[in-house]
Amino acid sequence: MKKAAALIVSLAAGAAAQAQTQVQIYGIVDAAIVGEHGGVASPSTKLTSGAASASRIGFRGTEDLGNGLSAFFTLETGVKIDTGEVDAAGTIFNRQAFVGLNTRAGQVALGRQYTPWHTALAAVDPFGTGYAGTSKNLFPDNGTNVRTSNTITYKSPKLNGFDGELAYAFGEQPDASTGRQFGGAIGYANGPLVLRAAYNSKNTDVTATASAPFVSRSLGRNTLLTAAWQLQMVSLRFAYGIDKGFNAATLGNANNPYGGVKPTPSLDGRSALLGISAAIGPGTLMASVMHKDDRTSFNQDANSWGIGYLYGLSKRTGLYAAYAHIDNKNGAGYTVANNTETGTGNTGYNLGIRHSF
């Protein structure tokens, strides 16, 4: 009888331990000296938070519910290392905030999350959408192209190298289609080759009010094809984007950074990226070239190139340097950005330190 009681107590204790949520605190602390040249607000030199990777603190957790089912959550907020403020006023977990379930059939999450389009681009950008060489310089990786609120996502398990994901963000307007955004991606990985196709569609119509009529706008649509090929010491990267419609490709800096006639966001454009990421010495060399083909009558094309190096002091801490330049055509308004800033000119550099925990 005593043995049976002891066994019951042991099993109950094991079940209780299994049901406990495992919580991890994580984050990135990143600060850099940033120089910008070429715009009406430059030259300027400043201390910036998150030039390579946005500074943040987050909490993630999982709970094993048994039978192949588990719950998970993420709460993540951005911070400014240079001032100690949150990076978006009036918010708490502005970067990510979601809860979901993992099943054998895939993963479902609800809340504020990254779009499949952004995650596909970030995976092949040698700069990871950060540093002066970021793909944000010419690709429309900003606003709700990056992350959306009120979102349901589904991610499939991998099957014979294939996987897929879907995302739907509610507009939460009287008309269900107003303000909504949806997208998805499908990928294939086989050894050193990784391919992915992603799509994003957003509705920016404006609901009618007592004092203003309904505003109808064309859908903003982003299509992206990416590829990565891992060689022994070098990874080759490629991305090609097609952006059409209203707000499909908003400018990172929409404040007329060069003066004169204000640049016009393209309603029909193509963006291309070729890049490499190479392990050299104790760190990683990053480099890319990009081209923007504006197919509207404004023909505001642009070319960009960037180079950077992350020197690893340890697995968690690194020093970095990056430089990029943009050649704007016909009054185009693209600026050298970094992970947290849109930039003010066509040339920029970063000298910084990043620590992850």
Backbone torsions as a table, in degrees:
resi	resn	phi	psi	omega
1	MET	NA	-43.2	178.3
2	LYS	-62.9	-38.1	178.6
3	LYS	-64.6	-40.9	179.1
4	ALA	-64.2	-41.6	179.5
5	ALA	-64.5	-41.2	179.8
6	ALA	-64.2	-37.7	179.5
7	LEU	-66.3	-41.2	179.4
8	ILE	-63.5	-44.5	179.2
9	VAL	-61.6	-41.1	-179.9
10	SER	-64.8	-43.4	179.2
11	LEU	-66.4	-39.9	179.0
12	ALA	-64.5	-41.0	178.8
13	ALA	-64.5	-38.8	178.5
14	GLY	-66.1	-41.0	178.9
15	ALA	-65.1	-39.9	179.2
16	ALA	-64.8	-40.5	179.3
17	ALA	-65.9	-37.9	-179.5
18	GLN	-66.9	-33.6	-176.1
19	ALA	-79.2	-12.5	-179.7
20	GLN	-67.4	143.0	176.9
21	THR	-77.9	129.4	175.8
22	GLN	-91.5	114.6	-174.2
23	VAL	-111.6	134.9	178.0
24	GLN	-120.2	134.1	171.6
25	ILE	-98.5	130.0	-176.6
26	TYR	-141.8	169.7	177.1
27	GLY	174.7	178.9	177.1
28	ILE	-135.9	135.6	174.7
29	VAL	-120.4	114.4	-171.0
30	ASP	-135.7	127.8	176.7
31	ALA	-142.0	145.6	-176.0
32	ALA	-151.0	154.3	165.8
33	ILE	-86.0	125.5	-176.0
34	VAL	-119.8	129.0	174.8
35	GLY	-114.7	138.6	-179.4
36	GLU	-133.7	140.2	-177.3
37	HIS	-140.7	154.9	170.4
38	GLY	104.3	-13.4	-179.5
39	GLY	-108.6	175.1	-178.7
40	VAL	-68.3	-22.1	179.3
41	ALA	-96.4	7.5	-178.3
42	SER	-126.2	164.7	13.4
43	PRO	-77.2	149.5	177.2
44	SER	-145.9	147.7	174.9
45	THR	-131.0	131.1	-173.5
46	LYS	-151.8	167.3	172.2
47	LEU	-97.4	126.7	-174.5
48	THR	-124.8	144.8	173.4
49	SER	-93.1	130.8	171.0
50	GLY	76.2	38.3	178.1
51	ALA	-67.9	-40.4	179.1
52	ALA	-85.8	-53.0	178.3
53	SER	-138.1	131.1	-177.0
54	ALA	-55.9	129.1	176.8
55	SER	-64.3	139.9	-172.8
56	ARG	-161.2	162.1	167.2
57	ILE	-135.8	138.2	-175.5
58	GLY	-143.1	164.0	177.2
59	PHE	-130.3	127.6	175.1
60	ARG	-132.2	147.5	-177.7
61	GLY	-150.9	159.5	177.0
62	THR	-138.9	152.7	174.0
63	GLU	-136.6	124.4	178.2
64	ASP	-78.8	116.7	-178.4
65	LEU	-97.5	-1.0	178.9
66	GLY	86.7	161.2	177.7
67	ASN	56.2	36.8	177.2
68	GLY	78.5	9.4	-178.4
69	LEU	-111.5	135.8	176.3
70	SER	-145.5	151.7	176.0
71	ALA	-102.6	153.1	178.4
72	PHE	-149.2	160.0	176.4
73	PHE	-152.1	159.1	172.5
74	THR	-142.8	133.3	173.0
75	LEU	-129.9	119.9	-172.9
76	GLU	-140.2	129.3	178.7
77	THR	-120.8	147.0	177.1
78	GLY	-92.0	145.2	179.0
79	VAL	-131.2	155.5	176.1
80	LYS	-104.2	111.1	-178.2
81	ILE	-67.1	-30.4	-177.1
82	ASP	-72.2	-23.9	-178.6
83	THR	-125.8	-17.1	-177.5
84	GLY	84.7	4.3	-179.3
85	GLU	-87.2	163.7	167.2
86	VAL	-70.6	152.5	-173.6
87	ASP	-85.3	-1.9	174.0
88	ALA	-141.0	109.6	-175.6
89	ALA	-59.0	141.8	176.5
90	GLY	80.7	9.3	-179.3
91	THR	-122.9	165.0	172.9
92	ILE	-116.1	-72.5	-179.3
93	PHE	-101.9	70.0	-172.6
94	ASN	-77.2	-21.3	-176.6
95	ARG	-81.6	-54.3	177.8
96	GLN	-146.2	143.2	176.1
97	ALA	-158.7	99.4	-177.1
98	PHE	-152.3	161.1	176.6
99	VAL	-137.9	148.7	-176.8
100	GLY	-164.9	-175.6	180.0
101	LEU	-126.9	139.7	172.7
102	ASN	-104.5	126.7	177.8
103	THR	-129.5	172.5	176.6
104	ARG	-65.2	-21.3	-178.9
105	ALA	-91.8	-1.2	179.2
106	GLY	135.4	-172.0	-173.4
107	GLN	-121.7	131.3	177.6
108	VAL	-120.9	133.4	-179.8
109	ALA	-137.1	150.3	179.9
110	LEU	-129.5	131.9	177.3
111	GLY	140.8	-154.7	180.0
112	ARG	-89.2	122.1	-170.3
113	GLN	-146.6	163.6	173.9
114	TYR	-70.0	150.3	176.1
115	THR	-82.9	152.0	174.9
116	PRO	-59.2	-32.7	178.8
117	TRP	-62.3	-46.6	-178.8
118	HIS	-65.8	-44.4	-177.6
119	THR	-64.6	-32.6	176.8
120	ALA	-67.0	-41.9	179.8
121	LEU	-68.2	-45.1	-178.0
122	ALA	-60.8	-31.2	-177.4
123	ALA	-69.4	-24.2	-177.7
124	VAL	-111.5	-12.5	175.1
125	ASP	-68.2	120.2	-180.0
126	PRO	-57.1	-26.5	-180.0
127	PHE	-92.8	2.3	178.8
128	GLY	59.6	31.3	-175.2
129	THR	62.8	23.3	175.6
130	GLY	-124.8	-169.7	-178.8
131	TYR	60.4	176.8	179.2
132	ALA	-65.9	-26.0	-177.8
133	GLY	-85.8	9.3	-175.0
134	THR	-50.0	147.8	174.6
135	SER	-65.4	-16.1	175.9
136	LYS	-59.0	-21.3	-178.0
137	ASN	-58.4	-36.9	-179.8
138	LEU	-126.3	-27.9	177.2
139	PHE	-82.0	147.7	-177.5
140	PRO	-80.2	56.7	-178.4
141	ASP	-90.2	71.7	-179.2
142	ASN	-152.4	167.3	177.5
143	GLY	57.7	-139.0	-177.2
144	THR	-78.4	-0.4	168.7
145	ASN	-70.6	-21.6	-177.8
146	VAL	-89.8	-55.6	-179.9
147	ARG	-147.8	155.8	-178.4
148	THR	-134.3	150.8	174.4
149	SER	-91.9	171.1	176.2
150	ASN	53.0	44.6	-168.6
151	THR	-114.9	139.7	170.3
152	ILE	-110.0	130.5	177.7
153	THR	-125.1	153.2	173.3
154	TYR	-133.6	132.0	175.8
155	LYS	-124.2	127.2	-176.8
156	SER	-82.3	158.8	169.7
157	PRO	-72.1	162.1	177.5
158	LYS	-77.9	137.6	-179.5
159	LEU	-139.5	112.1	-178.9
160	ASN	53.4	38.5	178.0
161	GLY	89.1	-9.5	-178.6
162	PHE	-99.7	148.1	171.4
163	ASP	-152.3	162.8	-179.2
164	GLY	-147.7	164.7	176.7
165	GLU	-150.1	152.4	178.9
166	LEU	-133.2	149.8	177.8
167	ALA	-143.9	138.3	176.9
168	TYR	-137.5	122.1	178.7
169	ALA	-109.0	122.3	-179.5
170	PHE	-71.5	136.4	174.4
171	GLY	-77.9	-23.4	178.5
172	GLU	54.4	45.5	176.1
173	GLN	-116.9	163.0	177.9
174	PRO	-53.7	-39.6	173.7
175	ASP	-89.5	117.9	-171.6
176	ALA	-58.9	-27.4	-177.3
177	SER	-83.6	-20.7	-177.2
178	THR	-69.5	123.1	177.8
179	GLY	81.3	-2.2	-177.7
180	ARG	-77.7	161.2	176.7
181	GLN	-144.8	138.7	177.3
182	PHE	-143.7	159.3	179.6
183	GLY	-171.3	-176.5	-179.6
184	GLY	-173.0	176.1	178.8
185	ALA	-155.1	152.4	173.5
186	ILE	-134.5	137.9	-176.4
187	GLY	-135.1	162.0	177.6
188	TYR	-140.6	130.5	178.7
189	ALA	-129.0	128.7	179.1
190	ASN	-143.6	101.0	-178.2
191	GLY	62.3	-124.1	-176.8
192	PRO	-79.8	-7.6	-175.6
193	LEU	-100.6	129.8	176.0
194	VAL	-130.4	124.4	179.3
195	LEU	-120.9	147.1	177.9
196	ARG	-153.6	143.4	174.1
197	ALA	-125.8	132.0	-177.4
198	ALA	-132.4	154.1	-178.7
199	TYR	-140.0	145.8	179.6
200	ASN	-142.5	133.8	178.7
201	SER	-135.4	128.6	179.6
202	LYS	-131.8	140.3	179.2
203	ASN	-103.0	121.3	179.9
204	THR	-115.8	27.4	172.7
205	ASP	-59.8	157.3	-180.0
206	VAL	-117.9	125.2	-178.6
207	THR	-64.5	142.4	177.8
208	ALA	-67.1	146.1	175.2
209	THR	-125.4	179.7	-179.9
210	ALA	-63.9	-25.2	-176.7
211	SER	-111.9	-3.5	-177.0
212	ALA	-143.2	141.3	-179.3
213	PRO	-77.8	167.2	175.7
214	PHE	-63.8	136.5	178.2
215	VAL	-110.5	120.3	-179.8
216	SER	-103.1	130.9	179.6
217	ARG	-130.4	156.5	177.4
218	SER	-68.9	149.5	178.0
219	LEU	-64.6	139.9	171.9
220	GLY	-90.1	120.9	-174.4
221	ARG	-125.5	130.5	178.3
222	ASN	-123.0	124.1	175.4
223	THR	-117.5	135.7	-174.4
224	LEU	-137.2	132.0	173.2
225	LEU	-117.9	131.2	-178.4
226	THR	-133.1	156.5	177.4
227	ALA	-151.0	145.3	174.8
228	ALA	-139.1	137.0	-179.6
229	TRP	-128.6	113.9	-176.7
230	GLN	-91.9	112.4	173.3
231	LEU	-92.3	-172.0	-174.0
232	GLN	-61.4	-46.1	-177.0
233	MET	-121.2	-8.9	-173.6
234	VAL	-129.5	138.9	173.5
235	SER	-110.2	124.7	178.0
236	LEU	-93.3	135.4	-174.1
237	ARG	-125.8	145.6	180.0
238	PHE	-147.1	140.2	173.1
239	ALA	-146.2	141.0	177.3
240	TYR	-136.9	121.6	-177.6
241	GLY	-118.7	145.3	174.2
242	ILE	-120.8	121.0	-175.6
243	ASP	-124.2	121.9	-177.1
244	LYS	-139.9	142.6	174.4
245	GLY	102.5	174.1	-176.5
246	PHE	-66.2	129.8	178.3
247	ASN	63.2	15.5	176.1
248	ALA	-69.6	-33.8	-175.1
249	ALA	-137.9	66.5	176.9
250	THR	-67.0	149.6	178.7
251	LEU	-73.7	141.3	178.2
252	GLY	-58.9	-48.2	175.4
253	ASN	-109.5	105.0	-176.1
254	ALA	-95.0	13.8	-174.0
255	ASN	-99.7	31.3	178.3
256	ASN	53.3	63.2	-171.4
257	PRO	-64.5	-18.7	-176.6
258	TYR	-109.7	3.1	-179.1
259	GLY	73.6	-174.0	179.6
260	GLY	70.9	-145.7	179.7
261	VAL	-72.3	129.3	-176.6
262	LYS	-66.8	130.6	179.2
263	PRO	-60.3	152.4	-179.2
264	THR	-109.1	123.8	176.4
265	PRO	-59.0	136.8	-177.3
266	SER	-72.0	136.3	174.0
267	LEU	-98.0	-4.4	179.5
268	ASP	-156.7	99.4	-175.4
269	GLY	-143.7	163.8	175.6
270	ARG	-127.3	140.5	178.4
271	SER	-128.9	138.1	-179.8
272	ALA	-133.0	143.8	179.5
273	LEU	-135.4	133.8	168.9
274	LEU	-124.9	130.1	-176.5
275	GLY	-152.0	169.3	175.9
276	ILE	-136.9	152.2	170.6
277	SER	-132.7	121.8	-172.9
278	ALA	-132.5	135.7	174.9
279	ALA	-79.5	114.2	179.9
280	ILE	-131.2	119.7	-178.4
281	GLY	61.3	-137.4	-178.6
282	PRO	-86.1	10.0	-175.5
283	GLY	-142.2	-160.8	-175.2
284	THR	-129.0	128.8	173.5
285	LEU	-91.3	134.3	179.3
286	MET	-124.9	136.6	178.7
287	ALA	-155.2	147.7	177.3
288	SER	-157.5	157.0	168.7
289	VAL	-125.9	145.0	-178.6
290	MET	-137.5	155.9	177.3
291	HIS	-138.2	135.0	175.0
292	LYS	-112.2	122.9	179.1
293	ASP	-110.8	102.7	178.2
294	ASP	-87.0	115.1	-175.3
295	ARG	-96.2	13.0	173.6
296	THR	-84.5	177.0	-179.3
297	SER	-67.1	-19.1	178.2
298	PHE	-71.7	-27.7	178.1
299	ASN	51.1	45.6	-178.3
300	GLN	-88.4	76.4	179.3
301	ASP	-79.8	169.4	175.9
302	ALA	-159.0	150.4	172.7
303	ASN	-122.7	146.2	-177.5
304	SER	-144.1	149.0	172.0
305	TRP	-142.7	152.1	179.9
306	GLY	-150.6	153.3	178.2
307	ILE	-145.1	144.5	-179.6
308	GLY	-158.0	163.9	178.5
309	TYR	-143.1	130.4	175.5
310	LEU	-107.7	114.2	-178.2
311	TYR	-95.9	116.6	-176.2
312	GLY	-82.2	113.6	172.3
313	LEU	-80.6	-27.9	175.5
314	SER	-160.2	-174.0	177.7
315	LYS	-68.1	-22.6	-175.0
316	ARG	-108.6	-19.8	-173.1
317	THR	-122.8	135.6	179.4
318	GLY	-148.1	152.4	171.8
319	LEU	-102.5	145.3	-178.2
320	TYR	-141.1	155.6	174.0
321	ALA	-140.2	138.3	-179.8
322	ALA	-148.8	150.2	-179.0
323	TYR	-144.4	142.4	178.0
324	ALA	-150.3	154.5	179.4
325	HIS	-142.3	142.9	178.1
326	ILE	-122.0	136.8	174.4
327	ASP	-109.1	102.3	-179.2
328	ASN	-84.7	143.6	-179.9
329	LYS	-116.5	142.8	171.9
330	ASN	53.0	39.8	176.9
331	GLY	80.8	16.9	176.2
332	ALA	-61.2	153.8	-173.1
333	GLY	-119.8	34.0	-179.1
334	TYR	-77.6	141.1	-176.2
335	THR	-126.1	153.0	176.2
336	VAL	-75.2	113.8	-176.2
337	ALA	-101.9	-170.6	165.1
338	ASN	-146.0	-164.2	-173.3
339	ASN	-66.6	-29.2	-175.0
340	THR	-118.2	-9.5	-177.2
341	GLU	-125.5	149.7	-178.1
342	THR	-84.3	-16.9	179.6
343	GLY	85.8	160.4	-178.1
344	THR	-125.7	-4.5	-177.6
345	GLY	-145.9	-176.1	-177.3
346	ASN	-94.8	3.8	176.9
347	THR	-138.9	139.6	179.8
348	GLY	-157.9	156.7	176.1
349	TYR	-140.8	157.6	176.8
350	ASN	-132.2	138.4	171.1
351	LEU	-131.9	110.0	-171.2
352	GLY	-149.9	-178.1	177.5
353	ILE	-133.7	140.2	-179.6
354	ARG	-132.7	133.5	176.6
355	HIS	-129.5	133.7	176.9
356	SER	-113.9	149.6	179.3
357	PHE	-143.8	NA	NA
